[in-house]
Amino acid sequence: MSRIDRFSRRTLLKGLGVGPALLPMLEVEHAYAACAGTSGPKRAFIMVWPNGMISKTGSAWATTGDNFTLPAFMSSLEPYRADMILLDGLNYDFVRDSPNPSGGEVSGHACFQGMLTGKHYQSFGSSTANNVAGGISIDQYVANALKTKGYKGIPTLNLQSWSRSTARLSWTGAAQAVIPEFDPFKVFKTVFTGTTPVTTTPTTPGTTPVVVVDKTKLMRKSVLDNVIKDLNRFSASVGVADRARIDSHLTFVREIEMTLQATTTTGAGGAGGTVTPPPAGTACQPPTLTPTLASAATKLAENFPAVTKMHIDISVAAFAADATRFVVLQLGDQGNPDVILGNLGFKTGGQDGNTGDINAHHSIAHRNGAEKVTVDKWFMDQAAYAIGALKNVTEAGGKTLLDSSVFVAMNNMRTGIHEYTGVPAIVAGSCGGVFKTGRSLKLTGIRNNNLLVSIANAMDVPTTTFGETSYGGELAALKG
């Protein structure tokens, strides 16, 4: 394709006034397809939740080896065994080794803010939510390198299914927290529209009007409606492969947008048991959230599962569009004392000391029994849903989005009793053939830093150490 044609693509995007996510990666456009013709550019998706991945009294992690056995609560991951590396377990030594003159808590909860930095804390706070990271997190580190290499998309998407804590995972530097976005409507707007419709709503006479996002207007009039004629004309001028990719991408962006207009429901992938992977050829089957759902409502416990699923869906669609290459999704905070998973049958039951509601995630984790296994299964189901969503997007050359990506599920402790050593983790996707999948590994003396170095190297950001340099380099076992 000629320089004029390539230039016209960029000119079209600029002229339409929309984000680059309205077009998929095109094989002939290297600005949007770094590995055109074989697979897409590399992406990383880190999902984090608290309170352990297993129960002290009710469950165990997968067996070790190539022919590993998954316990019942991890059964939703079975279809992806060939795509995964199960890790057991990581050590968060930085929380133990950080200078601690104030006598701050040293526990699994306390290591949350440093999980992606691997750096000694700048300071411990009066509560685990107030610990201050001592360095940059891996998502921001990789994003900075990608920008230096010329990547023009959104550097990172930092998302959260809400909880009340101010604990953060992502940091641009010591004490420089990145505030995650909990509202999927805002995330959708950021990724797929590029403009912000607003409505001025008067408060009381004589006061300054308040400017708010009019979600009803935003979602009722499709962003695609505004540009579909130009996109169709553009599609007609490219090759068959590019045309198919444009059509496929526009279809699943439209699906996300249309389901934002539907009636609110609770639940998400795996909410009631079986996890249904997204259909092949699309990025997702998005959850149903009303366009009039106020931002405050996205903080309600009953919407926690739906918001989680929407964040996953939009993240995968953004990857498919090459609108971003790194996503960090935190499912709550360092303890989740407010997260009551009503979709699993739990109801508000009063306060349980400083652990929150007696039926919330935190209190259930402390009891470490059958209830925790039920909750752990739900979180495993979300990981399975995300892996399936990545696997069911086909890129150039027949590869999938998962083939060119790495998905990592992490936790801040082993079980619900605050251990910050021997912590399980899930790695899925070979990230372009870097990792040897289909295995379950028992780790000894491996720190979270080593996993972070491996992520950076897999993303083609050469890194010798990350965080505390004395903790060593990459986790070589991931490569086989």
Phi and psi in degrees as a GROMACS rama.xvg file:
@    title "Ramachandran Plot"
@    xaxis  label "Phi"
@    yaxis  label "Psi"
@TYPE xy
-76.7745  164.407  SER-2
-59.2091  -36.4046  ARG-3
-63.1984  -43.2123  ILE-4
-65.1272  -41.9948  ASP-5
-63.95  -40.9495  ARG-6
-63.6432  -37.3336  PHE-7
-65.0584  -31.2439  SER-8
-62.6543  -48.1431  ARG-9
-65.1761  -39.6938  ARG-10
-62.3217  -39.3366  THR-11
-61.1652  -47.9176  LEU-12
-58.1425  -45.5935  LEU-13
-64.5706  -42.2196  LYS-14
-67.9526  -31.7593  GLY-15
-73.9317  -20.8887  LEU-16
71.4488  30.0055  GLY-17
-123.997  168.807  VAL-18
-73.3688  160.319  GLY-19
-65.0879  -14.0074  PRO-20
-70.7931  -8.45393  ALA-21
-74.6515  -10.6138  LEU-22
-123.895  140.863  LEU-23
-77.0473  176.034  PRO-24
-66.4816  128.265  MET-25
-104.605  137.753  LEU-26
-58.2005  -31.1493  GLU-27
-95.3295  -2.74823  VAL-28
-110.258  98.1689  GLU-29
-71.6611  -13.9646  HIS-30
-67.1499  -24.3681  ALA-31
-118.967  -1.93077  TYR-32
-142.84  88.1961  ALA-33
-66.5915  -28.7396  ALA-34
-118.652  49.6496  CYS-35
-59.8163  143.36  ALA-36
93.8046  -23.9061  GLY-37
-120.884  -51.8694  THR-38
-156.68  169.789  SER-39
-81.3983  176.993  GLY-40
-63.9878  160.05  PRO-41
-76.866  143.703  LYS-42
-133.509  157.215  ARG-43
-131.48  135.757  ALA-44
-131.165  111.904  PHE-45
-109.483  122.774  ILE-46
-114.384  129.585  MET-47
-128.964  135.578  VAL-48
-138.531  164.044  TRP-49
-100.095  179.142  PRO-50
75.8554  16.6414  ASN-51
89.5803  153.141  GLY-52
-96.9385  -11.4946  MET-53
-134.452  169.238  ILE-54
-104.42  141.337  SER-55
-63.0069  -36.7578  LYS-56
-110.986  -11.5427  THR-57
-116.181  -9.05444  GLY-58
-159.592  166.199  SER-59
-134.866  164.94  ALA-60
-77.4685  172.273  TRP-61
-61.8566  156.288  ALA-62
-69.8539  170.799  THR-63
-100.302  148.109  THR-64
118.511  -175.117  GLY-65
-77.3643  -30.3328  ASP-66
-104.125  52.2315  ASN-67
-70.2188  157.133  PHE-68
-111.477  128.86  THR-69
-89.8159  133.438  LEU-70
-67.4118  164.847  PRO-71
-57.155  -39.0238  ALA-72
-70.9195  -13.1321  PHE-73
-103.519  14.6955  MET-74
-62.7606  -27.0729  SER-75
-65.7678  -16.0136  SER-76
-86.3817  -8.6222  LEU-77
-54.4539  -43.2464  GLU-78
-62.1179  -14.0474  PRO-79
-115.078  19.4023  TYR-80
-59.9745  -35.6198  ARG-81
-72.6984  -13.6425  ALA-82
-101.205  -0.0568414  ASP-83
-116.847  158.358  MET-84
-126.667  116.829  ILE-85
-92.7233  131.927  LEU-86
-113.316  137.264  LEU-87
-148.548  100.727  ASP-88
-149.594  162.13  GLY-89
-86.513  151.982  LEU-90
-114.022  131.765  ASN-91
-97.6984  68.2961  TYR-92
-65.5781  -24.3623  ASP-93
-59.5648  -32.9248  PHE-94
-71.3159  -32.6683  VAL-95
-72.76  -38.0272  ARG-96
-89.6632  -8.61092  ASP-97
-66.115  139.816  SER-98
-54.8588  134.642  PRO-99
-140.252  57.8992  ASN-100
-65.0524  -23.5307  PRO-101
-84.607  -4.95684  SER-102
71.2841  32.0434  GLY-103
-64.8475  160.056  GLY-104
-64.1859  135.212  GLU-105
-113.758  103.443  VAL-106
-160.868  177.847  SER-107
-59.9286  -42.1254  GLY-108
-58.5561  -40.9756  HIS-109
-70.8628  -18.6343  ALA-110
-87.283  -0.443364  CYS-111
-54.2683  -49.2405  PHE-112
-69.2403  -14.8466  GLN-113
-109.062  5.93698  GLY-114
-59.5727  -34.8731  MET-115
-103.537  4.10676  LEU-116
-108.594  -36.5688  THR-117
61.6448  23.0535  GLY-118
-114.655  143.23  LYS-119
-52.5925  141.628  HIS-120
-64.0897  145.137  TYR-121
-67.7405  -37.2922  GLN-122
-163.056  152.346  SER-123
-89.737  142.638  PHE-124
-96.3867  179.753  GLY-125
-70.5404  -18.0822  SER-126
-139.852  164.754  SER-127
-64.4722  -21.7731  THR-128
-71.9665  -17.4088  ALA-129
-104.837  9.33795  ASN-130
-64.7566  143.491  ASN-131
-114.44  121.32  VAL-132
-64.4508  150.799  ALA-133
-102.05  6.99402  GLY-134
-170.417  -177.711  GLY-135
-71.9322  148.814  ILE-136
-90.8175  160.943  SER-137
-63.4475  -33.9536  ILE-138
-64.3598  -43.7575  ASP-139
-70.5743  -35.8329  GLN-140
-62.1793  -48.5111  TYR-141
-66.4311  -42.1805  VAL-142
-60.0881  -40.9424  ALA-143
-61.0095  -40.5489  ASN-144
-67.2168  -39.2198  ALA-145
-64.9865  -39.8781  LEU-146
-62.9867  -40.6847  LYS-147
-61.7519  -33.4523  THR-148
-79.2457  -6.39384  LYS-149
109.801  4.40487  GLY-150
-65.2175  132.914  TYR-151
-107.385  0.224592  LYS-152
-80.8725  -169.616  GLY-153
-69.5148  121.662  ILE-154
-55.4532  -49.9443  PRO-155
-146.766  151.592  THR-156
-106.465  120.135  LEU-157
-112.639  111.883  ASN-158
-124.123  157.942  LEU-159
-148.43  132.632  GLN-160
-84.5092  119.933  SER-161
-60.8259  146.664  TRP-162
-152.28  167.441  SER-163
-75.2722  -18.7437  ARG-164
-69.0533  156.97  SER-165
-98.8274  12.1629  THR-166
-64.3389  133.8  ALA-167
-121.972  150.769  ARG-168
-98.9205  -33.1189  LEU-169
-104.458  137.126  SER-170
-141.739  134.71  TRP-171
-81.7126  -13.0812  THR-172
177.544  -177.643  GLY-173
-55.7212  125.62  ALA-174
66.6219  11.2922  ALA-175
-110.647  83.0526  GLN-176
-76.1277  145.622  ALA-177
-97.778  121.574  VAL-178
-82.7074  119.191  ILE-179
-74.0067  154.712  PRO-180
-94.5061  125.983  GLU-181
-97.8405  -12.5164  PHE-182
-96.5421  109.737  ASP-183
-64.8594  -24.2178  PRO-184
-63.8703  -42.2666  PHE-185
-67.7451  -37.9779  LYS-186
-63.7237  -45.1105  VAL-187
-58.067  -45.8314  PHE-188
-60.8939  -44.0275  LYS-189
-62.0176  -42.3359  THR-190
-80.7348  -41.1106  VAL-191
-112.53  -6.8991  PHE-192
-116.545  -47.4533  THR-193
85.1596  -5.3284  GLY-194
-133.005  162.18  THR-195
-127.116  95.7666  THR-196
-62.4702  135.608  PRO-197
-131.391  155.854  VAL-198
-126.588  134.349  THR-199
-89.3837  116.5  THR-200
-108.737  113.059  THR-201
-66.9489  145.866  PRO-202
-98.283  -98.2719  THR-203
-107.002  153.428  THR-204
-53.3215  136.232  PRO-205
86.7628  -3.81074  GLY-206
-101.255  165.358  THR-207
-73.1007  130.127  THR-208
-59.9335  152.031  PRO-209
-101.101  130.529  VAL-210
-94.6307  122.956  VAL-211
-130.581  158.163  VAL-212
-75.2867  127.779  VAL-213
-91.2861  90.7842  ASP-214
-66.2263  -32.9079  LYS-215
-61.1092  -46.9489  THR-216
-65.5747  -39.3031  LYS-217
-61.8591  -42.9375  LEU-218
-91.5965  -23.8192  MET-219
-70.5087  -39.5271  ARG-220
-101.664  108.575  LYS-221
-60.8506  139.096  SER-222
-63.4002  -27.2283  VAL-223
-74.2576  -31.5522  LEU-224
-56.7241  -34.3127  ASP-225
-70.4304  -22.4062  ASN-226
-128.695  3.8113  VAL-227
-60.9949  -36.7412  ILE-228
-63.5055  -43.5339  LYS-229
-65.943  -39.6024  ASP-230
-66.3762  -39.7473  LEU-231
-63.5053  -42.1094  ASN-232
-64.4359  -40.5877  ARG-233
-64.7288  -43.266  PHE-234
-60.2605  -36.7629  SER-235
-67.3874  -16.3956  ALA-236
-96.6587  -1.46344  SER-237
-110.439  176.718  VAL-238
-72.7789  172.881  GLY-239
-61.0374  -45.1774  VAL-240
-63.4196  -45.3404  ALA-241
-63.0849  -39.8278  ASP-242
-63.364  -41.178  ARG-243
-64.0921  -37.7437  ALA-244
-70.2929  -38.8186  ARG-245
-61.4724  -49.0497  ILE-246
-61.3099  -43.5237  ASP-247
-63.8308  -44.3793  SER-248
-67.1289  -42.9598  HIS-249
-61.5421  -33.3489  LEU-250
-63.6002  -48.2922  THR-251
-79.7092  -22.9872  PHE-252
-65.8434  -41.97  VAL-253
-62.0131  -38.68  ARG-254
-63.4323  -43.4265  GLU-255
-59.9646  -46.4359  ILE-256
-63.1435  -44.0788  GLU-257
-66.7426  -37.8093  MET-258
-74.2894  -18.4077  THR-259
-65.919  -16.4356  LEU-260
-92.5011  -4.15047  GLN-261
-84.3738  -179.421  ALA-262
-74.7349  141.896  THR-263
-64.0114  133.95  THR-264
-133.887  159.559  THR-265
-99.4547  169.178  THR-266
100.792  166.299  GLY-267
-157.617  -169.867  ALA-268
-54.7183  126.271  GLY-269
80.4681  7.60878  GLY-270
-60.7138  -41.7445  ALA-271
-108.318  1.51039  GLY-272
146.059  -87.1546  GLY-273
-74.288  134.777  THR-274
-92.6652  122.357  VAL-275
-98.5857  111.632  THR-276
-67.4403  151.739  PRO-277
-60.4146  149.294  PRO-278
-66.5481  147.252  PRO-279
-61.1673  142.597  ALA-280
92.7663  -6.37498  GLY-281
-127.475  161.744  THR-282
-78.3559  -28.0645  ALA-283
-175.556  167.352  CYS-284
-115.64  95.7736  GLN-285
-68.4201  158.331  PRO-286
-72.9977  171.01  PRO-287
-107.244  113.735  THR-288
-127.133  136.463  LEU-289
-70.8961  143.108  THR-290
-68.3362  -16.5599  PRO-291
-95.9028  5.09751  THR-292
-62.596  116.011  LEU-293
-69.0036  155.482  ALA-294
-55.6493  -36.4747  SER-295
-61.3451  -33.7488  ALA-296
-69.3436  -23.9622  ALA-297
-71.0997  -8.84842  THR-298
-92.6336  -6.5409  LYS-299
-75.1144  142.418  LEU-300
-58.2436  -36.9741  ALA-301
-67.469  -18.4443  GLU-302
-98.8512  -0.0575679  ASN-303
-56.7351  -47.018  PHE-304
-64.4696  -42.2428  PRO-305
-65.2535  -41.2286  ALA-306
-66.2132  -38.8305  VAL-307
-58.6021  -47.6998  THR-308
-64.7115  -41.9566  LYS-309
-62.9168  -40.7314  MET-310
-60.5596  -41.6289  HIS-311
-63.0868  -47.0879  ILE-312
-60.917  -46.6329  ASP-313
-66.8603  -35.7664  ILE-314
-62.6161  -44.5702  SER-315
-66.8165  -40.9314  VAL-316
-62.906  -38.1227  ALA-317
-66.2734  -39.2568  ALA-318
-60.8819  -46.8102  PHE-319
-61.223  -31.3056  ALA-320
-86.5774  -4.32477  ALA-321
57.7159  32.0976  ASP-322
-79.8245  -20.3457  ALA-323
-153.008  162.391  THR-324
-126.657  2.15006  ARG-325
-146.583  127.052  PHE-326
-124.653  134.926  VAL-327
-119.592  120.283  VAL-328
-120.405  115.195  LEU-329
-101.39  123.136  GLN-330
-89.8108  79.7879  LEU-331
98.3615  -136.798  GLY-332
-137.982  -153.797  ASP-333
-73.9693  -10.6357  GLN-334
-145.127  -22.1038  GLY-335
55.0283  50.9824  ASN-336
-71.4605  -11.9417  PRO-337
-108.044  -6.54781  ASP-338
-85.6743  103.734  VAL-339
-108.863  112.284  ILE-340
-84.6184  85.0633  LEU-341
-62.3751  -27.6847  GLY-342
-63.7963  -17.0545  ASN-343
-99.5071  2.37811  LEU-344
98.9817  0.78101  GLY-345
-81.4565  140.908  PHE-346
-128.764  156.587  LYS-347
-53.3953  132.28  THR-348
-135.618  16.6247  GLY-349
92.0216  167.685  GLY-350
-82.24  146.254  GLN-351
-121.722  74.6867  ASP-352
61.0518  -134.326  GLY-353
-94.7858  12.1323  ASN-354
-92.9885  -3.57969  THR-355
98.3148  -157.622  GLY-356
-63.5488  142.506  ASP-357
-61.8927  -23.212  ILE-358
-109.2  13.5017  ASN-359
-85.3666  168.422  ALA-360
-54.8365  -43.5198  HIS-361
-63.2206  -50.4251  HIS-362
-65.2601  -39.842  SER-363
-60.8677  -40.1936  ILE-364
-63.449  -37.3021  ALA-365
-64.3594  -33.5525  HIS-366
-74.5906  -27.575  ARG-367
57.0665  37.7635  ASN-368
-123.749  -143.122  GLY-369
-62.7598  -35.1522  ALA-370
-61.7802  -39.6445  GLU-371
-67.4969  -36.8673  LYS-372
-59.6163  -41.017  VAL-373
-61.1343  -45.1439  THR-374
-68.3707  -42.6527  VAL-375
-58.1966  -39.1192  ASP-376
-61.3914  -40.6411  LYS-377
-61.7242  -43.0143  TRP-378
-67.2942  -38.0118  PHE-379
-61.3939  -38.0143  MET-380
-61.96  -36.0225  ASP-381
-67.6702  -39.7808  GLN-382
-62.9506  -43.0154  ALA-383
-62.9105  -40.2028  ALA-384
-62.583  -43.6261  TYR-385
-64.3933  -42.8547  ALA-386
-62.7111  -44.2299  ILE-387
-62.6581  -38.9857  GLY-388
-63.0383  -41.4426  ALA-389
-66.9663  -38.9392  LEU-390
-70.4628  -27.2428  LYS-391
-92.8122  11.7936  ASN-392
-104.438  116.733  VAL-393
-93.6606  132.901  THR-394
-108.889  -171.832  GLU-395
-60.1725  144.757  ALA-396
77.8669  8.45528  GLY-397
83  -1.64791  GLY-398
-74.5072  158.788  LYS-399
-103.497  165.961  THR-400
-60.2453  -34.8593  LEU-401
-66.201  -35.6053  LEU-402
-58.826  -36.604  ASP-403
-96.1505  4.76584  SER-404
-120.969  168.379  SER-405
-127.138  125.54  VAL-406
-107.49  131.209  PHE-407
-129.393  123.882  VAL-408
-105.539  125.185  ALA-409
-128.382  159.339  MET-410
-136.898  161.639  ASN-411
-93.8317  3.67391  ASN-412
-161.799  170.73  MET-413
-80.7293  -61.0864  ARG-414
-118.553  -162.601  THR-415
-84.3563  11.6322  GLY-416
-111.908  28.4688  ILE-417
79.0106  14.4506  HIS-418
-68.2977  131.514  GLU-419
-106.235  12.792  TYR-420
-123.282  156.65  THR-421
65.8792  33.9943  GLY-422
-85.6835  130.651  VAL-423
-72.7373  160.9  PRO-424
-155.079  159.165  ALA-425
-122.538  128.728  ILE-426
-116.894  130.523  VAL-427
-133.065  145.322  ALA-428
90.2847  141.264  GLY-429
-89.906  -6.43931  SER-430
53.8682  54.8489  CYS-431
77.3484  25.8663  GLY-432
91.0507  6.82636  GLY-433
-72.5867  -43.1475  VAL-434
-99.851  144.34  PHE-435
-95.343  108.043  LYS-436
-90.8863  178.736  THR-437
83.3681  30.2129  GLY-438
-138.897  158.633  ARG-439
-126.675  121.163  SER-440
-113.401  135.226  LEU-441
-94.6403  120.575  LYS-442
-100.904  147.798  LEU-443
-133.666  124.163  THR-444
67.5618  26.5054  GLY-445
-102.401  129.676  ILE-446
-100.666  162.384  ARG-447
-59.1847  -30.3214  ASN-448
-54.6058  -41.45  ASN-449
-65.1335  -37.8035  ASN-450
-66.0655  -40.4006  LEU-451
-64.4365  -40.0042  LEU-452
-61.8232  -41.1486  VAL-453
-64.0158  -38.0182  SER-454
-62.709  -47.1923  ILE-455
-60.2095  -46.3349  ALA-456
-64.7342  -38.6847  ASN-457
-64.0764  -30.7927  ALA-458
-84.2887  13.2655  MET-459
63.0783  35.625  ASP-460
-117.218  88.0871  VAL-461
-55.2735  124.903  PRO-462
-143.151  128.17  THR-463
-86.6875  -48.6155  THR-464
-137.585  164.697  THR-465
-146.447  140.122  PHE-466
74.7542  -126.856  GLY-467
-75.0188  115.292  GLU-468
-62.679  -27.0408  THR-469
-71.5623  -10.82  SER-470
-85.1595  -2.44715  TYR-471
95.3089  -174.812  GLY-472
-99.039  -147.23  GLY-473
-71.5298  163.954  GLU-474
-85.9055  91.3436  LEU-475
-62.3551  -27.1502  ALA-476
-62.1486  -20.9418  ALA-477
-65.6177  -24.7224  LEU-478
-87.4008  -6.37378  LYS-479
